[in-house]
Amino acid sequence: MIEVLSGGALNLVQDLGRPEHLGIGVSTGGAMDAPALAMANWMVGNDEGAAGIELSIFPFRIRFHDDTRFACTGAATTVTLPQRSLPSWWAAQAHAGDVLLVAAPAQGARAYLAFEGGVDVPLVLGSRATDLKSGFGGHHGRALRKGDRLALGQSAAPRDGDAPPFGVLAESRIQFARELASGTATIRAIAAAEYEAFTKDAIAAFVQSDYRLTPDCNRQGYRLEGAALKTKRPLQLLSHGLVPGTIQVPPSGQPIIQLTEANTCGGYPKIATVIEADLWRLAQLRPGQGIRFRLVDHEEGVSALRDLLDEQARIRQGLAARAGRAARPPAPPQPKEHP
């Protein structure tokens, strides 16, 4: 069990969400940076879909009531246990009574904590994710508060005592950190249904100018500020289906990117859709940071997703090999054969 020692309106129990329920009006939900949560789970021996904690408000503190393996990924933060500190993208052992502090990140917006066995809250529509908008899932359908206690599930991974801490390295995260340092992140997108309805000037502005995230950004969507995008003529559209990454343009001309907890339908014209492989990059942007869109075709979008999945697979294989070495004692020496 873990005990929450500090609250936060956007510190939530999350897993990988409910993508199969869009048809009945339920948002995808789940972790904004899904690859980060998946890799944190692998680092502690869980399935990728186990529930963890998504952190957007810092600093965050918890107390462990049992000896527990944990990992922290996502934003570039520092995790402090009694008498030691670790960077993000590391796993370590905590002991009963230890207090863990997750500091405000130097880069990025969201950090993820995974625990061996996963956070054990009830399944709702097949997921443990918190849906803030609808008020269900997670821990009583709300953000975590000081004093909350969260049970942890039974770990399927073999224990190896106090295994030493270790970290993982993802090249995609290193490249993204360089972009964040420059002040503008490149986000790839595919032309959407109403792309041709926008003027040539609007299409040129969309890919040639920088946009900035306004303070009006949350798990439902990001409102951007920059060059206004105009259609060739006023459009009156029926509501249509939306997915995370859809870029809509309201009458103001300022784009809105729909995200994980967005409505499942809407009527504003869509100029583009952020590719799935770049959704985690959006999750790590803060208000005030810049975006430059780059249009790609379907083939490049699929290739980018394949590259991301291949990177995750390599990391998972490395973790599995490491766990295998830790779980098995060395083979006894074999007798030599003599002629």
N, C-alpha and C positions, 0 to 999 in steps of 0.2 A: 504494500500500500504506500501511496505518496500523499502528502498533505500540502496543499497550496498555501503559501505564506504571503503572497501578494496577488492582487487582482489585476484586472485589465479588460477593458470592454471588448477587445479583439483577441484575447488569449483563449483558445478554444480546443476542445477535443475534436480531432479530425482524423479521417482515414481517406480513402481514395474516392469517396462520394457515391452518388446514385445515378450514374449516366443512363441507366436503363429505364428511368422513370420520367423522362422528358415528355413522353406522350400523354401523361396524365397531369402535366403542369407542375411537376416537381423539379426544381433546379438540380443541376449536376452536383453542385456543392463539393465538399471534400477539400483537401489541401490545395491551396493556391499554387504552391510549388510541389507538385506531385512527385517528380523524381527525387527531390530532397528527402521527403518523408519515406519513400520506398527504400532509398539507400540507407537511411538511418535504421529502418527496420531490419534490413539485411545485416547491418553491423552488429546487431544484438541477437541475431539468430531467429528473427520472426519472418513470417510471410510478409510480402511487401504491403499487403492491405491491412495490416494490423493498425489499430488506432493509436495515435500519439497526440502530442500537443503542438498546435501551431501558435507561435508567439509573434505578436505584432506590437506589444506594449512592453517596454523594458524600463528598469531591470525587473527580472522575474525570479522568484525564489520558491523552492519546494523543500520539504523535509522527507527523507526516506524513512519508512518504518520497518523496512526489511532490507537485507543485502540484495542489491539489484544491479544488473548490468544496464547501462544506458548509453545513448549516443546523441550527439547534437550536430545537426547539419543546417544547410540553408545559408542565411546571411553570415558575414564574416564577424563573428562575435567571440567572446571569451567566456568560458565556463569555469567557475571556481568552486572547488570542494575544499574541505578543511586542509590547509597547508599545501595546496597545489592548485595550479591553473592549467587549463587546456584550451587550445584553439577550437574553433568549430571544425566539423568533419572528423571528430575523434570520438571513440568509444572508450568507456572506462567503467570501473567497478565502484559503486557507492555502498556504504555500510549503513546499517540501521542507526538512525540518529543524525546522519550527515545532512547538512543543509547545502543545497546546490544553488548557485547564483548564476543566472545568465545575464551578462552585461549588455548594454545598448550596443548594437553592431556598428563597426566602423564603415562597413559597406553593406548594402542590401537592406531589405525591409522586414523579412520574415525568417525566423529560425524555427527549427523542428526538433522536438525531443521525442525519442523513442525509448521504450523500456522493454526488457525481455518479458515476453508474455503479452505485451500490449496493454493498453488501458481498457479495462473491462467495464464497459457501460452497455446498456441494452441495445440490441439491434432494432432499428426502425427502418422498414422498407429495405431490409438487407444490408444496412450500413450503420456504423456508429458515428457518422459525421454529424456535427452540429449545423443545423439550418437555422441561422439567426432570424432570417426574414419570416419563416413560418413558425419558429419557436419549438422545434422538436429535434430529437437526436442528441448526441453528445451527453453532457452532464446537465440534465433537466432542460435541454433546449436553450441554454444560455451560456454566456461567457463565464470563465472560472473566477471565483471570488476567494478572498482570504478565508481560510478555514475549511474549504472544500477538501474532502478526502476521496481519492480515486483508487479503487481496487485494480490490481494488475492480474492478468491471466496467467495461466500455467505455461511456463516456457517449454517449448519442444526441443530446444537445443541442449546438448549435454553440458553440464557445468564442468569447469576446469579450475575450481577454486578462484582465487583472485588473479585472473588472467591479466597480464599487463595491458595498459592502455595502448591504443593504436589509432592511426588515422588513415583516411583514403584521399586520393588525389584525382580529380576529374579535370581533364584538359579544358572542357567546355566552360567550367567555372573560372578557370584562370583567364581565359580569353575574355569572358564577360567582365571580370574584375578590371581588366585593362580598359574596357569601354566605359565602365562606371567612373573610372578615374578621369577619363577625358570629358565627362559631363553629358555625353549623348550616347544612347544605346540604339543599335540598329535592330529593328523588328521586321521580320519578313512576313509578307501577307500575300494572299491570292485574291485576284479580282472577284468581287461578289456579284450578285444578280443585277443590281442597278448600276454597276460600274459605268456602262455605256451611257447612262442617263446624265452623267456629270459632264460639265463643260471641259474643253481641252485645258483651259487655264486651271481648273480645279484639279484635274488629274495630274498636271505638271506640278502644282503646288503640293499635292499629297506626297509625292516622292522626292521633291527637291527642297522642301523647307523643313525646318525643325519644329516639332510640337513639344509643349511642356505639360506635364501632369499638373492639374490644378489641385487645390486642397480638397476638392469634391471627388475623392477617390476612395473606394472601399471594395469589399469582396463582391459587390454586385457589378461594379463597373468603374472605369476611369473616364472622367471628363478631361478633354485636352484643350489646350489653348494654342492658337497659331493661325495660319492662313485660313480664311473662310472658304469652305467648299460649296459651290453652288451647282444645282442641277440646271439642265438646259431649259426646263420649264417646270412649273410647280407639279409635284406628284401627289396623288391621293392613292394610297396603297391600303389594301386590307392587311390586317395583322398576319404575320408569317412567322415561321419557326426561327428561333435563335439558338445559337450554340456559343459556348465560351470562345472568345476571340472575334466575334462578329463586330465590325466597325460600322456603326450607324451614324447618319448625319441628320440632325434635327434642323428645323428652319433657321436656327442661328448660324449654321454652317460649321460649327465647332464639333469635331468628331467625338463620339462616345464609344469606348471599347467595352463590350459586354464580357463579364468574367464569370467566375465559377458559380456565384449565387445569383446570377441575373435572371430576369424573367425568361420564360421559355418561348415567348412570342412578342412581337412588336411591329409597328407599322412604319418606322422611319426608313428611308432608303439606305441600302447597304452598299458602301463603296468597295469594301474588301473584308477579308477574314484573316486574322493572324493565324499562321500555321501552328499546328499542335506542338511542334518541337520548340517553339518560342514562347509558349504560354508561361513557362517557369521564369523566363527572363522578365516578363511583365510583372510577375509576382514579386520580384526583388527590386522594383523601382519605387522611389519615394516621390511624394508631391514636390514639384519644382524641378525634377530631373527631366532631361530632354529625350525625345524619341525621334529617330529618322526612319521612316518606312521605306522598305525595299520590296517592290513587287516581284514575285516569283511565279512560275507556273506550277501546275499540279505535280509534275514529275520532280521538280526540285523540292517541293514541299514534302513529298513522300521520301525522297532521298535524305532530307534533313532529319526526318523522324527515324529513319533506319539508322542513321549515324548515332543519334541519341540513344536508341535502344541497344546498338552494338556497344557503345561506351558503358552503359549500365550493365550489360551482360558480362563484359570483361571485368568490371569491378566486382560483380556478384561471384564470378568464377574465382577471382582472387580471394575473396572472403571465404568462399567454401573451401578452397584449398588450405587457407590458414586455419580454419576451424577444424578441418580434418587432421592437420598436423597436431593441433592442440588436444584433440579428443583421443587420439590413438597413441599409446606408448610406443617407443621405438621397437622395431622388430629385434628379437634376440639374434645374436650372431649365429650364422649357420656353420656347421662343421666343414672343414675343408676336405676336399676329395684328394686322396693320395694315389698316385699311380701304383 
